[in-house]
Amino acid sequence: MTRKNKNIKLAESHGAKVMPFNKLPKEARYAMIHYMAIDGEAWEASDDLVDSFEKGWKIKGCEYEKARALHKKALMSPASMKFYSDKYGNVKLGYGYIPTKELIKAVWERDDALQEWKEDGVDFKDYKQWYFSNGAKMPNHSRTNRWPSILGCTNNEVIQDGWHRFYSYIQMKCRNIPCLFYV
């Protein structure tokens, strides 16, 4: 039996359930495929994704946003979804919603990525203001079809992937944030 970290315990305390990849909502499957096959490269890329990578490399000036849009379109194609469902459909993952205020608290108290800010005496409100005004460009995220953030595997990495989504959902004043976790 795997020892559960604080992130999994937090998610499960709010009703998160473990299920096979194929049973996850489609937005959660998209987020996991994106992280594992595009960003993390831990999962094999579908033919549609490979084609999108090749097209993306040919874009003049290496325009990141255009290449990213090609990858996202390929990721969501029926052929890609079938490929990932066939190959990874039985992989068990956790999925659920964590109240935004509780996830903020966990991130601020435990995530190593923010410890330097805390040590400098900055509170989360000021950090969040800096992030929205000076941080990376925030992509638009849907209020209804929300991709989850992926929780970290250790107690001091609360969010492993999906930081922009996390902050976007805070900015939209969402009461809960969808989260995935490994089991």
Secondary structure, DSSP 4 states (H G I P E B T S, - for coil): -PPP-HHHHHHHHTT-EEEEGGGS-HHHHHHHHIIIIIIS--SPPPHHHHHHHHHHHHSGGG-HHHHHHHHHHHHTSHHHHHHHHHHHTT-EEEEEEEEHHHHHHHHHHH-GGGHHHHHTT--HHHHHHHHHHHSSPPPP--SSSPPPEEEEEETTEEEEE-HHHHHHHHHTT-SEEEEEEE-
